[in-house]
């Protein structure tokens, strides 16, 4: 319903698969982002990037999107990704939380 409704709001590019009532797989893509790779089997996020949202007019929430662990380009790319992530977050005096997302497979 959300896919066909046309009112889906997604401030951050996202892609996920759902199963409909007939057990058919449906891929849902929202937003667009040059920092994301859309090739099946490839790592999605290519570089570290922040998304800033204002909460109730007084608090900025910064979500830092990073490439994942186990990059499809190999261990050397993982090492480069870790260095880039560490360099990026070193500019912040405080980090209040870390959320690690894992693929279900």
C-alpha positions in Angstrom: 0.0 0.0 0.0 2.8 2.4 0.9 4.6 1.7 -2.3 1.5 2.5 -4.4 0.3 5.4 -2.3 2.8 7.9 -3.6 3.1 9.6 -0.2 6.2 7.7 1.1 8.6 10.1 2.8 12.2 8.9 3.0 14.8 11.5 3.9 17.6 8.9 3.5 17.8 6.6 0.5 16.7 3.1 1.3 16.1 -0.2 -0.4 14.5 -3.3 1.0 12.5 -6.4 0.0 9.1 -7.4 1.2 6.9 -10.4 0.5 3.3 -9.8 -0.6 0.2 -11.9 0.2 1.1 -14.2 -2.7 4.7 -14.7 -1.4 6.1 -12.7 -4.3 9.2 -10.6 -3.5 8.8 -6.9 -4.0 11.8 -4.5 -3.9 11.0 -1.1 -2.4 13.4 1.8 -3.3 13.0 5.2 -1.7 15.0 8.4 -2.3 18.1 8.7 -4.4 21.7 9.2 -3.4 24.9 9.3 -5.4 26.7 7.8 -2.4 24.8 4.5 -2.8 25.5 1.7 -5.2 22.4 0.0 -6.6 24.1 -3.1 -8.1 22.8 -6.4 -6.6 25.6 -8.0 -4.6 27.6 -4.8 -4.2 28.2 -2.9 -1.0 25.5 -0.2 -0.9 27.1 2.8 1.0 30.3 3.9 -0.7 31.5 6.5 1.8 30.9 8.0 5.2 28.1 10.6 5.2 26.0 12.4 7.8 22.3 13.0 7.6 21.1 15.8 10.0 17.5 16.0 11.2 16.0 18.6 13.5 13.9 17.2 16.4 11.2 19.4 17.8 12.9 22.6 16.7 15.7 22.5 19.3 17.8 19.3 18.9 19.8 18.3 15.8 20.1 14.5 15.4 23.0 13.4 13.2 22.9 9.9 11.7 26.3 8.9 10.3 25.9 6.4 7.5 29.0 4.3 6.8 30.1 1.5 4.5 29.5 -1.9 6.2 31.9 -4.5 7.3 32.7 -7.2 4.7 32.8 -4.9 1.7 32.3 -6.8 -1.5 35.5 -5.2 -2.9 37.6 -7.1 -0.4 39.6 -6.7 2.8 41.7 -3.8 1.5 38.5 -1.8 1.0 37.4 -2.7 4.5 40.6 -1.3 5.9 40.2 1.9 3.9 36.6 2.2 5.0 37.6 1.8 8.7 40.2 4.5 8.3 37.7 6.9 6.6 35.1 6.2 9.4 37.6 6.9 12.1 38.8 10.0 10.5 35.2 11.2 10.0 34.1 10.7 13.6 37.3 12.1 15.1 35.9 15.6 14.4 33.1 15.1 16.9 33.6 15.7 20.7 30.8 13.4 21.6 29.0 10.4 20.1 25.9 9.4 22.1 25.2 6.1 20.4 26.2 3.5 17.8 23.7 1.4 15.9 25.1 -1.6 14.0 22.8 -3.0 11.3 23.4 -6.5 10.1 22.0 -8.2 7.0 19.5 -11.0 8.0 21.4 -13.6 5.9 
